[in-house]
């Protein structure tokens, strides 16, 4: 198969790394890719928002399968454009991608299909939102409805903070058009779990449960980020919880999308919170998570191209998806200044890693045969072992293999799995 992966982040490097292992692969292209994906295939300087350019490339290179990594091309209907030309795509069409592209749509969809989620209200005007804010007496979360690169969720601790947040979104347009609609919902308490699942629009097969670490600093302090690391499987997420998630979240979501005429094919990501009253959905995403993918994919034994093929063909139920009986940890190495104003252009040096570790590139670029930083989240160092403690030990003992000026990372990724912290 000739395969094209769309995207340039750590998730896409992990996808490329996995696809490269397939005996079915003939040629792999990544558009636009990064300094790491080049080792898996050929980086292509395509404008992925120009659908005509992508179609022409696929036709010229006889692409058999396109895997779309990021949410923006999905929300902009890239799968629709390619599919209309007979090009096979792993990823949801635009109507199904609404489950991530609009938090208002997602919350209303969950309400329609009785999927457990927090109480909420939606607003398009500051005055209405403020009136509602004065009427509630429980902790809240404020969310920009549109795509905001993982930064559109704010947890205000005081009324003044909440008011300031709403003014920033509605008046100052902090999130641009992504903030034209706002969701205010009840803030639930409990541990969070990321549960990704493969689906062909009818069947659903969950991946291993993972836990992401959103805060910049150790002990879950500092500002929210796109994710500073992840590990899988999350021991807190029991087999009973998995059954509950399939029965009350994943299957109803896929069935509901199909019934509403927007069948979902690809990866459905459920951001779950484990409350005292059971599972609740914080959000849905329409693609592989980042950095969860970097932790989960190294544990996948089944050929990813077989799975993608089955999802597109509608026969996922016939594929036996197998996982290693191991644990994996990914630690994100970030630039100085991230997430506010990240430095770029710093030289990165690498030393060899053991066989059970890999360094996924995210914000990197190549200049004059040198690898430089090119973003906030630069790399994801991932290691896997028989148990979580060994995986954590391996990843941190190899941290000295990578170096760039201003490099920072959390020293406690996976601590919940070791300490059973609640």
C-alpha positions, -999 to 999 in steps of 0.1 A, spaced: 0 0 0 11 36 -7 1 56 24 -2 93 31 -3 106 67 -16 141 71 -1 162 100 32 173 115 31 166 153 41 139 177 9 120 170 17 118 133 53 107 140 39 79 162 15 69 134 42 70 108 65 49 131 37 23 135 27 22 98 63 17 88 63 -16 107 35 -30 84 45 -56 59 18 -42 37 35 -9 33 51 0 -1 57 37 3 49 62 31 45 99 27 39 124 55 25 159 48 41 181 60 58 159 86 86 170 109 123 162 114 115 128 129 89 115 104 116 117 76 131 85 91 98 67 85 90 79 50 92 109 28 81 143 40 60 163 15 56 200 16 18 199 8 -6 226 18 -30 202 36 -57 229 38 -57 230 -1 -79 200 -8 -72 201 -46 -34 199 -40 -39 169 -17 -61 152 -42 -36 158 -71 -8 144 -49 -28 113 -41 -37 107 -77 -1 112 -89 14 89 -63 -14 63 -64 -21 66 -27 -41 36 -14 -48 51 20 -48 85 37 -46 87 75 -57 122 88 -40 130 121 -51 165 133 -86 178 139 -86 209 117 -84 190 83 -111 167 96 -133 196 106 -126 213 73 -139 182 53 -107 168 39 -120 133 41 -152 144 22 -131 159 -6 -108 129 -9 -136 103 -6 -155 121 -34 -126 114 -57 -125 77 -47 -95 81 -24 -98 59 7 -95 78 40 -92 67 76 -109 95 96 -144 109 100 -161 132 74 -169 168 83 -204 161 97 -191 135 121 -160 156 131 -185 181 145 -184 160 177 -150 177 184 -153 209 162 -183 221 182 -185 216 219 -221 229 217 -230 202 192 -212 176 213 -231 185 245 -264 186 228 -257 153 210 -249 137 244 -281 150 258 -301 136 229 -285 102 232 -285 100 270 -247 98 272 -235 107 308 -221 142 309 -221 172 332 -249 197 335 -244 226 310 -257 257 293 -246 273 260 -243 310 251 -236 333 223 -239 366 242 -218 379 272 -249 393 291 -267 359 289 -237 341 301 -232 365 330 -268 361 340 -264 324 341 -231 326 360 -249 346 388 -275 318 391 -253 288 396 -238 277 430 -216 249 418 -180 250 405 -179 255 367 -158 250 336 -159 275 307 -153 261 272 -149 279 239 -171 258 216 -148 257 186 -113 243 180 -88 261 202 -57 237 200 -65 222 234 -64 256 251 -101 265 251 -110 250 284 -108 273 315 -114 263 351 -121 295 370 -119 293 409 -138 326 416 -167 346 402 -143 373 392 -121 349 373 -151 335 355 -163 370 346 -129 379 333 -127 347 312 -161 353 296 -151 389 288 -118 377 273 -137 352 251 -167 373 240 -152 408 240 -114 404 235 -119 374 212 -91 354 229 -100 323 209 -113 341 178 -143 326 161 -138 294 182 -153 315 211 -184 327 192 -203 300 213 -194 292 248 -204 262 270 -206 267 308 -208 234 326 -206 219 360 -170 211 371 -169 174 381 -142 159 403 -123 127 398 -95 112 378 -96 116 341 -90 89 315 -85 91 278 -102 63 260 -97 61 222 -115 36 201 -114 23 165 -148 24 148 -162 16 113 -194 34 120 -211 4 136 -187 -16 156 -164 -1 183 -131 -15 196 -115 4 224 -78 9 227 -59 7 260 -70 34 285 -45 62 290 -40 91 313 -28 124 301 -10 151 322 -23 185 312 -6 208 336 29 222 328 46 214 361 50 185 385 22 178 410 -3 191 384 6 227 389 11 255 365 -10 264 334 -29 239 312 -11 227 281 -18 205 251 -5 176 273 29 171 290 29 133 289 8 102 291 9 66 301 -10 34 293 -27 13 303 -42 33 333 -46 8 361 -74 28 377 -96 21 347 -109 -14 355 -124 -40 332 -158 -32 346 -153 5 338 -143 -4 303 -175 -24 298 -195 6 312 -177 29 288 -185 7 258 -221 3 268 -230 38 279 -205 60 260 -188 46 229 -215 24 214 -243 50 220 -221 77 204 -213 57 173 -250 45 170 -262 80 175 -240 95 149 -251 68 124 -288 74 132 -284 111 127 -269 105 92 -233 114 101 -216 80 104 -183 81 123 -154 62 108 -119 64 123 -108 70 159 -134 83 184 -117 97 216 -137 100 248 -123 121 275 -138 105 306 -139 115 343 -144 89 370 -168 105 394 -183 90 426 -215 86 405 -199 67 377 -183 76 343 -190 110 327 -178 124 294 -158 156 295 -154 158 257 -152 138 225 -124 142 200 -126 130 164 -91 116 161 -61 100 179 -51 119 210 -18 137 215 2 127 235 -19 96 243 -11 81 209 26 81 216 20 60 247 -7 37 232 6 28 198 39 11 209 17 -14 227 -4 -23 197 5 -57 181 -20 -57 153 -10 -41 120 -25 -6 120 -31 -7 82 -53 -38 87 -73 -20 113 -77 12 92 -87 -10 62 -113 -28 82 -128 5 95 -131 19 60 -145 -14 46 -170 -16 75 -158 -50 88 -139 -40 119 -158 -68 138 -137 -93 119 -104 -80 131 -88 -94 162 -70 -64 177 -42 -75 200 -21 -56 226 12 -63 243 9 -72 280 32 -42 288 30 -6 299 42 25 282 51 61 292 55 92 271 72 123 285 69 155 265 100 177 263 89 213 259 106 246 249 113 274 273 83 297 275 57 270 266 27 273 266 26 311 265 54 320 242 77 292 233 113 297 221 123 281 187 154 275 166 174 257 193 198 229 183 188 195 195 214 167 201 205 130 203 222 99 217 212 63 209 182 49 229 176 13 240 153 -10 219 123 -3 242 124 34 238 117 59 209 118 96 206 88 110 188 93 144 172 66 171 174 78 206 171 110 200 151 125 210 118 157 202 98 180 230 87 215 223 71 213 187 84 207 199 119 175 193 139 161 224 155 132 231 179 102 246 161 74 248 186 63 244 222 60 207 226 92 196 209 97 158 215 80 129 232 103 104 248 85 71 250 95 38 267 77 6 273 84 -23 296 67 -52 315 51 -28 341 45 9 346 73 13 371 99 -1 348 86 20 319 89 51 340 124 42 351 135 36 315 121 68 301 136 90 328 170 72 328 173 80 291 164 117 294 200 127 292 201 112 256 183 144 244 194 180 249 184 214 237 187 249 253 157 256 276 144 220 275 119 213 303 97 184 312 77 170 341 94 145 364 62 128 375 45 114 344 27 82 355 28 90 392 -9 82 396 -4 47 384 24 42 410 8 58 440 -29 53 434 -34 90 439 -70 101 437 
